Amino acid sequence: MTTQEKALNEIISYRDRLDEIAYEDIKTLIKESIRHIPIALAKLHKGAAIDRVRLNKEKPFFTSQAELSYITDDKKIADYLTEFGRANKPQQPLFYGALTSERIKENRMTAYVETSTLIRDNDAVNTEGELFTLSRWRTNEELIVPEIVFSEDAIKENPQTAAAFQKHYKDFMEEPMRELALRQLQLFSQEFARKTRSHHDYKIAVAYADLLMIEGNHPGILYPSVQTGYQGQNIVLRPDIVDKHLTLTNVSTHRMHKNKMNATMANYYHAKSFGENNSNFEWDLKECDEPALIKMWSEHVADKV
């Protein structure tokens, strides 16, 4: 058994007790096991739309790009980023967003489902509605990013993921270490697709993401949306990539009304200008009250999450 195989087996043995294992130990093992292992890469084309959602809670409007992008305030980073996320370490701000997918064409829906617990609770009732702000960002050039497409659950639920898997699988069959590569990529895809019990359960995914984005200098990672039952597509990007390659194009408020399995999204207001340096939004207070029934939730997602 090679050193890489031993390291991989040790990582797998830790999966069910990650709260007992130090993050740096996991990262060291992954670094040891992925030497000479290929990475599945995809193109994010120029002009791609990335949607991001923030719940308003008690705040009627956000007024700047800084409030809608990744966290930059040191105090907020210290106070709120205290746990592992899908790809981030504690105190590590990253930019999470949603892309369109074959199953969910409206990426705002994926972004909302990833952000809100209301929509994921099949018994929840909120007839007044939950207010949230949607920001849309576009890429100003093509980006090459790793994609996570080797999870069996995601392959089964999303034809887009299945097609990407087939392409990479065919390519990897030419690799001299193909069996080890396949095991590795299946493990990391399972971890990105994991339904977690504790934030410690993210540690393997985070360590792999850190090696790809920080030490490997990849701009971000594409991965299936767990909260939509793998129907949607997510992306995480480094802050410097956001600053250099994303442009804020639209900001609007919406309200989700929910009565158990029936959900209706109402469109409210939009920012008609962003102000100097996108720091002083001017809101158009002409209300758009045309609700759109979110059939997707009951037809495709609710029974899968």
C-alpha positions in Angstrom: 0.0 0.0 0.0 1.4 3.4 -1.0 1.7 6.4 1.3 -1.1 8.1 -0.6 -3.4 5.1 -0.1 -2.6 5.0 3.6 -3.4 8.7 3.9 -6.7 8.3 2.1 -7.8 5.4 4.2 -7.0 7.3 7.3 -9.1 10.3 6.2 -12.0 7.9 5.5 -11.7 6.4 8.9 -12.1 9.9 10.4 -15.4 10.7 8.6 -17.7 9.8 11.5 -15.7 11.4 14.3 -14.5 14.7 12.8 -15.2 16.6 16.0 -12.4 14.7 17.6 -9.8 15.3 14.8 -7.9 18.5 14.4 -8.4 20.4 11.2 -4.7 20.8 10.4 -4.2 17.0 10.8 -6.9 16.4 8.2 -5.4 18.9 5.9 -1.9 17.4 6.2 -3.3 13.9 5.4 -5.2 15.3 2.3 -2.1 17.0 1.1 -0.2 13.7 1.4 -2.9 11.7 -0.4 -3.6 14.0 -3.4 -0.2 14.3 -4.8 -0.2 13.6 -8.5 -4.1 13.3 -8.5 -5.8 15.2 -11.3 -8.4 17.9 -10.6 -11.8 18.1 -12.4 -11.9 21.6 -14.0 -14.7 23.5 -15.6 -15.2 26.8 -17.4 -17.3 29.5 -15.9 -18.0 31.7 -19.0 -17.7 35.5 -19.2 -21.0 37.1 -18.2 -22.2 34.2 -16.1 -24.8 35.3 -13.5 -24.2 34.5 -9.9 -27.1 35.1 -7.4 -26.6 35.7 -3.8 -29.2 36.2 -1.0 -29.2 37.9 2.3 -32.1 37.8 4.7 -33.2 41.3 5.7 -34.6 40.3 9.1 -35.4 43.7 10.8 -33.7 45.8 8.2 -36.0 47.1 5.4 -33.1 47.9 2.9 -29.4 47.3 2.4 -27.6 50.3 1.0 -24.2 49.2 -0.2 -22.4 46.4 -2.0 -20.4 45.7 1.1 -23.5 44.6 2.9 -24.3 42.0 0.2 -20.8 40.7 -0.6 -18.4 38.6 1.5 -17.8 39.9 5.1 -14.9 42.4 5.4 -15.5 43.9 8.9 -13.0 42.3 11.3 -15.5 42.4 14.3 -18.2 40.7 12.3 -15.7 38.1 11.1 -14.7 37.4 14.7 -18.3 37.4 16.0 -20.1 35.5 13.2 -17.6 33.4 11.3 -17.0 31.1 14.2 -17.6 27.7 12.6 -16.6 25.7 9.6 -18.8 26.2 6.5 -19.1 24.1 3.3 -15.8 25.5 2.1 -14.6 28.0 4.7 -12.6 27.8 7.9 -13.7 29.8 11.0 -12.8 33.5 10.5 -12.3 32.9 6.7 -14.7 35.0 4.6 -15.6 33.6 1.2 -18.2 34.5 -1.4 -20.9 31.9 -1.8 -23.5 32.2 -4.7 -25.8 30.2 -6.9 -25.7 29.5 -10.7 -28.4 28.2 -13.0 -28.8 24.5 -13.4 -30.8 22.2 -15.6 -33.1 21.5 -12.8 -33.4 25.0 -11.4 -33.3 27.7 -14.0 -33.9 30.5 -11.6 -30.6 30.6 -9.6 -32.2 33.1 -7.1 -34.3 30.1 -5.9 -31.2 28.0 -5.2 -29.6 31.0 -3.4 -32.7 31.5 -1.3 -33.0 27.8 -0.4 -29.4 27.7 0.7 -29.9 30.8 2.9 -33.3 30.4 4.5 -34.5 27.7 6.9 -38.2 28.7 6.3 -38.4 27.3 2.8 -36.8 24.0 3.9 -39.3 23.4 6.6 -42.3 21.6 5.0 -44.5 22.4 8.0 -43.6 26.1 8.3 -46.2 28.8 8.0 -45.3 32.4 7.3 -48.1 34.2 5.6 -46.7 37.6 6.2 -43.6 36.6 4.3 -39.8 36.5 4.9 -38.1 39.5 3.4 -34.8 39.0 1.6 -32.4 40.8 -0.7 -31.2 39.3 -4.0 -28.0 40.5 -5.5 -26.9 39.4 -9.0 -23.2 39.5 -10.0 -21.7 38.8 -13.4 -18.2 37.6 -14.3 -16.1 39.9 -16.4 -14.0 37.2 -17.9 -13.9 33.4 -18.2 -12.8 31.6 -15.1 -11.4 28.0 -14.8 -12.5 26.4 -11.6 -12.5 23.0 -10.1 -15.9 21.3 -10.0 -17.2 18.7 -7.6 -19.1 16.1 -9.6 -18.3 12.6 -8.3 -21.0 12.3 -5.6 -23.4 9.4 -6.4 -26.4 11.3 -4.9 -25.7 14.4 -7.0 -25.1 12.4 -10.2 -28.5 10.6 -9.7 -30.4 13.8 -9.1 -28.9 16.2 -11.6 -28.3 15.5 -15.3 -25.9 18.4 -15.4 -23.7 16.8 -12.8 -24.1 13.4 -14.4 -22.8 14.8 -17.7 -19.8 16.4 -16.1 -19.0 13.3 -14.2 -19.1 11.2 -17.4 -16.7 13.6 -19.1 -14.2 13.6 -16.3 -14.5 9.9 -15.7 -13.6 9.2 -19.3 -10.6 11.5 -19.1 -9.4 10.1 -15.8 -9.4 6.6 -17.1 -6.2 7.6 -19.0 -4.4 8.5 -15.7 -1.8 6.0 -14.4 -3.3 6.4 -10.8 -6.9 6.3 -12.0 -8.2 4.0 -9.2 -6.8 6.2 -6.5 -7.9 9.3 -8.3 -11.4 8.0 -8.5 -11.6 7.1 -4.8 -10.2 10.5 -3.9 -12.6 12.5 -6.0 -15.6 10.4 -4.8 -14.6 11.1 -1.2 -14.3 14.8 -1.6 -17.5 15.0 -3.6 -19.3 13.0 -0.9 -18.0 15.5 1.6 -19.2 18.5 -0.4 -22.6 16.8 -0.8 -22.8 15.9 2.9 -25.8 16.6 5.0 -24.1 17.6 8.2 -25.0 17.2 11.9 -22.3 19.5 13.1 -20.0 22.2 11.6 -17.1 19.8 12.3 -18.5 17.5 9.5 -17.3 20.1 7.0 -13.7 19.7 7.9 -12.7 17.4 5.0 -14.5 19.5 2.4 -12.9 22.7 3.9 -9.4 21.2 3.9 -9.8 20.2 0.2 -11.2 23.6 -0.7 -8.3 25.3 1.1 -5.8 23.3 -0.8 -7.5 24.0 -4.1 -8.2 27.7 -3.7 -5.5 29.0 -1.3 -2.5 26.8 -1.9 -3.5 25.8 -5.4 -4.5 29.3 -6.3 -7.8 28.2 -8.1 -10.3 31.1 -8.1 -13.2 29.0 -6.6 -15.1 25.8 -6.7 -18.3 24.6 -8.3 -20.4 22.2 -6.3 -24.0 20.8 -6.1 -26.5 22.5 -3.8 -27.2 20.2 -0.9 -30.2 22.2 0.4 -32.0 21.8 -3.0 -31.5 18.1 -3.0 -28.6 18.5 -5.5 -30.9 20.1 -8.0 -29.2 23.5 -7.9 -25.6 24.5 -8.6 -23.4 26.6 -6.2 -20.1 28.4 -6.5 -17.7 29.6 -3.8 -15.0 32.2 -4.7 -12.0 33.8 -3.1 -12.5 37.4 -2.0 -9.8 38.7 -4.4 -11.5 37.0 -7.3 -14.8 38.8 -6.4 -13.0 42.1 -6.3 -11.3 41.6 -9.6 -13.7 39.6 -11.7 -17.3 40.1 -10.5 -19.5 43.1 -11.2 -22.7 43.8 -9.2 -25.5 44.3 -11.8 -28.8 44.0 -10.0 -30.2 44.3 -6.4 -33.8 43.7 -5.5 -36.0 42.8 -2.5 -38.4 39.9 -2.4 -40.7 38.3 0.1 -41.4 34.6 0.5 -44.8 33.6 1.7 -45.2 30.1 2.9 -48.1 27.9 4.0 -46.5 24.5 4.5 -45.9 23.0 1.1 -47.3 26.0 -0.8 -44.7 28.8 -1.4 -45.2 32.1 -3.2 -42.4 34.6 -3.9 -43.4 38.2 -4.3 -41.2 40.7 -6.0 -41.0 44.1 -4.2 -38.4 46.8 -4.8 -35.2 47.2 -6.8 -32.2 49.5 -6.5 -32.3 51.8 -9.5 -28.8 53.1 -8.9 -25.9 52.0 -6.7 -24.2 55.4 -6.0 -20.5 56.1 -5.9 -18.4 53.0 -5.4 -21.6 51.0 -5.0 -22.0 52.4 -1.5 -25.2 54.4 -1.7 -28.1 52.5 -3.2 -31.1 54.4 -4.4 -34.2 52.3 -4.2 -37.2 52.5 -6.5 -40.1 52.4 -4.1 -42.7 51.5 -6.8 -43.8 48.1 -5.6 -44.0 45.2 -8.0 -46.6 43.0 -6.4 -46.8 40.2 -9.0 -46.2 37.0 -7.1 -44.7 33.9 -8.7 -45.7 30.5 -7.4 -42.7 28.5 -6.6 -43.8 25.2 -8.1 -40.3 23.9 -8.2 -40.2 23.5 -4.4 -43.0 21.1 -4.1 -42.4 19.3 -7.4 -38.6 18.8 -7.3 -37.0 19.7 -4.0 -39.1 19.3 -0.9 -39.1 15.5 -0.9 -35.3 15.3 -1.4 -34.0 17.5 1.5 
